Amino acid sequence: MSQPLAADEVSKTERVYGVLRRRIRELTLPPGAPLRKEEIALELGVSRAPVSEAISRLAEEGLIDVFPQHGSFVARIRAADVRESLFVRTALEAEAMRRLAQIADAALLARLDANLAAQAKALRAGNLEAFYDLDEALHAAIFAAARAPRALRLLDAARAPLDRVRRLALPEAGRPEQTLAEHRALVEAIRSGDGEYAAAAMRAHLAMVGRAVERKLVEIEKNLPSP
């Protein structure tokens, strides 16, 4: 049985986990990339224990494949995992919209409007990285405001396999502008106070995400090496 980590090791694990997870989701660490614990530990100034713990957590999320005696590697993009991730995300986020439309206040709507304005500015500047971060921030703000912290943790873990393909699909011609229009529709649906309408708006948005993701999955599968 493994020994529990001390408090300082837990904080180090959280930091290593956060760094690796972001690099994987942003494709800085591409699918199939090897993860060398000694190099990661040296770079981040920690021992091997937090690195091993972080890798174990990421393996549970489907972002890392661990092969005993061979090492750890960034997981390949698997269509089944991506589709399941979108399924879970749609269920949770649509319900969050239903709840939020009934409790949203002026302060929250102002924050969402400010995010939309920043998204529009990022698109005008051609800054897709900033746009992607603002996209995530909008969805996070919506879900957090629904006041379901355990569901938020579940959502964050479940959506991890989807995020890499979403990032690949975002530059598709016209998709960023369409995404912004869908985000504006989400905020207006919340503003309406109609829970059913708000839930439907989120389902419609994620259906469009799904279509873009499916097109990218076809491209990814075409480029896979022959067995």
N, C-alpha and C positions, 0 to 999 in steps of 0.2 A: 504494500500500500504506500502511495506517495505521501510525503509529509506536507502539511499545509504550509503555504508560503507566509513569511513574516510580513508585517504591514508595509515595510519599505519595499519589499520585493513585489508585493501586490501593486503598488503604485508604479513600479518600474515595468511590471507586466502590462499594465494599462497603457503606458506610454508606447512600449514596443508594439502592442496590439494595434493601437491607433495608427502608428506610423505605417506598419505593414499593410493594414487593412486599406488605408487611403491609397497607398501605392498600387495595390492590386486593383482596387476599384477604378482608379484613374489610369490603369494600364501602364504606369511607369514600370511596374513589374508585370511583364506580359505573360499570357498563358504558357505553361511549360517551363518557366524560368526556375532554376534551382535556387533554393534558399539555404545558404551556408551559415549555420548558427554562429560559428566563430567570427565570421566577418560582420554579421549583424550586431553581435554583442560588442565587438570592438568599435564599430561605427557609432553605436548609441550609448556607449559607456556603461554597459551593464554586464552581468555574468551570464552564463548560458541558461541558468534556470528561468529567468523571465522570458527569454527568447523561446525556450521550449514550451512554456506555458502558453504564450501568445500563439505559437504555431498550432498547438492543440486546439485552442479556441477557434482559430480560423479554419481548421480542418472540420470542426463540427458545423461550421457555417457553409461548408462546401467550397471554400475559396482556396484551400490548400489540400494537396494529396500527399499523404505520408506513406512511404514504402520502407518498411523495416529493412535494414541493411543496405538500403540504396539512397535514402535521403528524403527530403521534402521538396515539393515542387508546386508552383502556382498551378491551380487546377485548370484544366482545359475548360472552355466554354461548352457546356452540355445543354442541348436544347430542352431536354426534359426538366432540368433544374430551373432553367429560365422561365419556362411556361408555368411551372408550379409556383415560382416566386411571384409572377404576375397575378396568378389566381389568388394567392394569399393577400397580396397588396390590394387588389380590387375589393375584396371582401371587407378588409379592415378600413381602408380609406373611404369607401362609400358610406360605411356606418358612421365614421367620424364626421363626415360632412353632414349627415342627417342630424346628428346631435348638435354640431356646431351652429347650424343655421338657426337653432332655437335659443342659443345662449350667447351668440357673438355680440360684443359691445362695440362702441365707437372707437375705442382705443385699438382693439384688434383689427378692425377694418382699416384704420389708418395705417397700421403696420403692414398689412397686406397690400394696400394701395402703394405704399412707399416701395415695397419689394417689386411690384409691377413696374413702377417708374424706373427703377434701377435695371430691371430686365430689358426694358425698351432701350435704355441708354447703352447697355452692353451690346445689344444687337446692332445699334447704329454704329458703334465703334468696331464691330466685327469681332468682339471678344467672346468667343464661345465658351472659353473656360469660366469666365466670370458669369456668363449666362447660365451655365450648367450648375454652378454653385448656388446661384440665386433660385434656380428651379428647385433644387433640393431644400433650400431654406424655406421656400414657400410651403412646400408639402410638410416639412417638419413643423412649421408654425401652425399650420392647420391642425395637424394631428395632436400636437402638444396642447393646443387650446381646447381640445375635446376632453381633456382631463382623464386619460386612461393610461397611466404610466406603464403598467405591465404589458398592455397591448402595444405600446410604443416600442418596448424592448423586443417584443415578438416581431413587430413589423420591421425593425431595423435589421434583425438577423435574417428574416425571410427574404428581404429584398436584395440582399447582397449579391446573389448570382445574377440578378436582373441588371444591376447597375452598370456592369461592364458593357453589356450589349447596348444599353441605352446610350452610353457615352459614344459608342461606335456609330450608332444610328443618328445621333443628333445632327451631324453636318449634312445629312441628306438634303438636297435642294428643296427649299421651302419649308422644311420641317421646323427650324427654329422659330420662324414667324408664325407658323400654325400653332406651335406650342404656346407661344405668348398669347395668342388669341384664345386658346383653350383655358389658359390660366386666368385670363380676364373674366371668362365665363364662369369659372369656379368662384371667384370673388363676388361676382354679381349674384350668383346663386346663393351664396352665404348671406349676402345683403338682403335678399328677398325674404328671408325668414321662413322659407318653405323647405322643410326637411326632405321631403320626397324629391323635390326639384333639385336640391343640392346634391343628394345622393346620385341622382340620374346624371347630373353634370360631371361628377367624378367618374362614374362608370363610362361615360362617353369619352372623356379625356383619356382614360387608361385603355380604352378600346383602340384609340388612335395610336397610343404608345405601342400597344400590342402589334398593330399592323406594321409599324416601322421596325419593330424588333424582329418580326417574322421575316421581313425582307432581308434584314441583316443576317439572320440565322441561315437563310438559304445561301447567302454569299459565303459565310464562314464554312458551312458544310462542303461547299464546292471546292474550297481551298484546302480542305483536310488532306493529308497524305493518304495514298491508297494503302489498305492493310497488307 
